Amino acid sequence: MKTSEMLETYPKSMNLDRTLLARVIETIVECSQVCSACADACLSEDAVADLRKCIRTNLDCADVCDATARVLSRHTGYDANISRALLEACIAACKACGDECEQHASVHEHCRVCAEACRACEAACRELLSTMR
């Protein structure tokens, strides 16, 4: 992705490590995409009614990830409190989605893949959050 390249062009100094930030943004964007695809795959299953909570959790996680990635990509007038709050929300959404998808992972491969993406995103967000002042 061009995330790292774009962050390197930012003309001012940042309070965050640009390499870590780029990696986290890319992980969050990937998680959003995977969650959206998992929700769609759930909708194509024969037992879709059994996957309602999974679909909802997937869509919530994708939306939270999208918002988090967009805010983390902006640094002019940076407000660490907002970034921290979004990272915490992203961690919560990824944990909920990962937990829900894990319940279906033995039956639905897309849920297994999604659970892994959510766990990776949760860990990346925690790592970035731990470096914020």
ChimeraX attribute file (.defattr): number of C-alpha atoms within 10 A of each C-alpha:
attribute: neighborCount
match mode: 1-to-1
recipient: residues
	/A:1	8
	/A:2	9
	/A:3	16
	/A:4	16
	/A:5	12
	/A:6	12
	/A:7	17
	/A:8	14
	/A:9	8
	/A:10	13
	/A:11	7
	/A:12	9
	/A:13	10
	/A:14	12
	/A:15	12
	/A:16	13
	/A:17	12
	/A:18	18
	/A:19	13
	/A:20	15
	/A:21	21
	/A:22	22
	/A:23	16
	/A:24	24
	/A:25	25
	/A:26	19
	/A:27	22
	/A:28	31
	/A:29	20
	/A:30	19
	/A:31	27
	/A:32	28
	/A:33	19
	/A:34	23
	/A:35	33
	/A:36	20
	/A:37	19
	/A:38	25
	/A:39	23
	/A:40	15
	/A:41	16
	/A:42	22
	/A:43	16
	/A:44	10
	/A:45	12
	/A:46	9
	/A:47	10
	/A:48	14
	/A:49	12
	/A:50	12
	/A:51	18
	/A:52	14
	/A:53	15
	/A:54	27
	/A:55	25
	/A:56	13
	/A:57	22
	/A:58	33
	/A:59	21
	/A:60	20
	/A:61	29
	/A:62	28
	/A:63	17
	/A:64	20
	/A:65	30
	/A:66	19
	/A:67	17
	/A:68	24
	/A:69	23
	/A:70	12
	/A:71	17
	/A:72	19
	/A:73	15
	/A:74	13
	/A:75	16
	/A:76	9
	/A:77	6
	/A:78	13
	/A:79	11
	/A:80	15
	/A:81	11
	/A:82	13
	/A:83	18
	/A:84	20
	/A:85	13
	/A:86	21
	/A:87	27
	/A:88	17
	/A:89	18
	/A:90	28
	/A:91	24
	/A:92	15
	/A:93	24
	/A:94	34
	/A:95	19
	/A:96	20
	/A:97	28
	/A:98	29
	/A:99	17
	/A:100	20
	/A:101	29
	/A:102	19
	/A:103	14
	/A:104	17
	/A:105	18
	/A:106	11
	/A:107	10
	/A:108	16
	/A:109	14
	/A:110	20
	/A:111	28
	/A:112	19
	/A:113	17
	/A:114	28
	/A:115	29
	/A:116	18
	/A:117	23
	/A:118	33
	/A:119	19
	/A:120	19
	/A:121	28
	/A:122	25
	/A:123	17
	/A:124	22
	/A:125	25
	/A:126	17
	/A:127	15
	/A:128	18
	/A:129	18
	/A:130	10
	/A:131	11
	/A:132	13
	/A:133	9
